[in-house]
Amino acid sequence: MVGIVSYGTYIPRYRIKIADIAAAWKKDPDEVIRSLGVLEKSVPGGDEDTATIAIEAASSALGACAADPKSIECIFVGSESHPYAVNPTSTIVGELLGVGHNYLAADLEFACKAGTSGMQAISGLIEAGQIRYGMAIGADTAQSKPHDVLEYTSAAAGAAFLLGRNKLIAKLVSYTSYSSDTPDFWRRDGIRYPSHAGRFTGEPAYFAHVAAAARRLMEKAHCRPEDIDWCVFHMPNGKFPRAVAKRLGFSHNQLAPSLIVDTIGNPYSASTMLGLAAVLDIAKPGEKIFMVSYGSGAGSDAFLWETTEEVVSYQRSAVRQKKTVKDQIERKTYIDYVQYLKQTHKI
């Protein structure tokens, strides 16, 4: 059976409070926080980009299982903020990891679900017997125009998952996808900041696709919300994942461990994968995790995972090395709005 051999995450230590962004634009901080459900967000350092974040997450994943980098036969990096328009992030990651040269590399782009698209593709390659191990990475230094609503949530982080067949910490029980041409969010080549369709990004975009993918997976896997221990949904803000979970019949307790958005914002391609990592950090063996990503344009990937006994030793190591998602969220340095603009190269 295919599944997760190891995983690693990276969240930059810099944070800016949403109240400080609101104050800079003379907005009511309480109203902004109430409308988005986000208190602060992660910010990349001045020398960090998607490639460096992806490398940090991937290195952590390799270190957690002591895997030989040369055993990796595929690297897919999903992002919408690749540092180069023409030059792959995936080969930069592979070179610095020491993977060698006998591997498939590709950069993926599908808004915030590019990373989970990589997880599906690699799972298929492993199931087909074409490769033994592959690494799917979701990483972003999310783009947003100053004074746009996206500025309050666009964050930076990365998550990497090593997939294979041996010593799995979580088995992939089932997966599916749901896609349509729904342009709720876009950025043309050469344009620095993305545009979005405002409220259109809600019902016909996020909710329609996440709910459809979730229901399709439940039918395919013959499961119901009450059969699931934990759920993870893409987190563009603090309200959407809570709302869709409730609509689908999941409880707050099933969702709560995955809600990294409240304290680091939306790191786009890393969002759902980071939520999965946060759940794996605390899940017990034999528990089922229901996960649905979302990418504008639009589409959702849905997965059902089941943890194994191997997850226990991984958790002990992560706690000992202070590499859990919770540890990284709590390790932070606050910056003001001017410093934020400098570190994100807006000024």
Residue, then its C-alpha position, 0 to 999 in steps of 0.5 A: m500500500v502507498g502512503i506517507v513514509s515521512y514529512g517535514t515542515y518549515i514556517p518562517r519565524y517572522r510574524i506580523k499581526i493582522a491588527d498592525i496591517a489594518a492600522a497601517w491602512k486606517k481600518d478597524p482591526d477588530e472588524v478585519i480580524r472578525s471578518l477573516g478569523v486570522l490573528e497574525k501571519s507568517v512572513p518570509g525573511g528577506d533572503e527566503d523564497t519558495a526554493t529555500i522554504a521547500i529545501e528546509a521542509a524537504s530536509s526535515a522530511l529526510g532527516a526524520c526518517a534517515a532516508d538516503p536522498k538517492s532513493i528518491e526518484c521523483i520530486f514535485v514542487g507545487s507553488e504559485s510563487h516559484p522564484y523563476a518563471v523559467n527554471p525549475t524549483s524542483t531541480i534546485v531542491g533535488e541538487l541541494l538534497g543530494v538526490g543525484h540525477n536519476y529522478l523525475a523533477a517537475d514544478l506544479e502550479f494549481a493555485c493552493k492545491a499544487g502540492t496535493s496534486g503532486m501527492q496524487a501524481i506520485s502516489g499513482l507512480i508508486e502504485a504503478g511500480q514506476i518509482r519506489y519513493g517520491m517527494a511532494i512539496g507545497a511551498d509558497t511566499a504568498q503574493s498579495k497587493p498592499h491594501d488588498v484583502l489578500e494582504y491580511t492572510s497571504a503567508a509563507a511556509g512549506a510542507a514536504f511529504l516523502l511517499g512510498r510503500n515501506k515503514l509507512i506512518a500513514k496509509l493512503v486509503s483512497y483519493t479523488s479530485y473535482s475540477s472545473d473552469t471557475p476563474d475566481f483568482w488569477r494572475r497573468d504573466g508579467i503581472r506582479y500581484p494576483s486578482h480575485a473575484g471577491r465574494f465569487t471565491g466563496e460559494p461557486a468556487y471554494f465551497a462548491h469544489v471542496a464539498a463536491a470532492a469531499r462527498r465524492l471521496m466519502e462515496k468512493a471510500h464508503c465512509r461518513p464523517e462519524d467514521i473519521d477521527w480528524c479532518v483537514f480542509h484548505m484554509p484561505n481564511g479562518k472562516f471557510p474551513r470551519a464552515v465547510a466542515k460543519r456543512l459536511g457533518f464534521s465536528h469542531n473537535q475533528l477539525a481543530p488540530s489542523l487549523i494553522v490559519d488562525t496563527i500563521g495565515n494562508p501559505y497557499s500551496a502549503s496550507t492543507m499539507l501543513g494542516l495534515a502535518a499538524v494532525l499527524d503530529i498528534a494522531k494515534p495509530g489506527e486513526k483516519i484523517f480526511m483531507v481536502s485541498y482547494g486551488s483557485g481556477a478551480g479544483s480540490d483534491a481529497f484524501l483519506w489516510e489511516t495512521t500506523e504504529e510507525v507514527v508514534s516513533y516519528q512523533r517522539s523524534a519531532v517533539r525531541q527535536k522541537k520540529t512539530v508544527k506547533d513548535q514552529i508556530e510558537r517560535k516567532t519574532y514580530i515585525d512592524y508593517v514597514q519591515y514587512l514591506k521590506q522583507t516581502h520586497k514591496i519597498 
